[in-house]
């Protein structure tokens, strides 16, 4: 196997450019992965909140149905009383 070596005609700025590009690309990928992780965590938190809100709304619907039934019953009583 031949020994690898860098030709002296390669400018140092090219090496710096390659190193900078590699660093920037790595940093960008890391930032995207971090943001993805944060989004997954936020989605899990929002799912829990949505489930809690759905339960609350369901409870309010039951209460509203009971109130509606009570009003209907009161109206029937008032109509019977006024008809006598």
C-alpha positions, 0 to 999 in steps of 0.5 A: 500500500502506498503512503498517502501524502498531501501535495504541497501545491494544495493551498491551505485555504482549500483545506480551511474551506473543507474543514469549515464546510464540514464543521458547518454541515455537522453543526447544521445536522445537529441543530436539525436533530435537536429541533426534531427531538424538541418537536417530538417532546412538544407533540407528546405534551400537546397530545396529553393536553388534548386528551385532558381537554377532550375529557373536560369537553365531554364532561361539559357536554354531559352537564349541558345535557342535564341542564337542558333536561332540567329546563325542559322538565321545569317548562313542562311543570310551568305549562301544567301549572298555567293550564290548570 
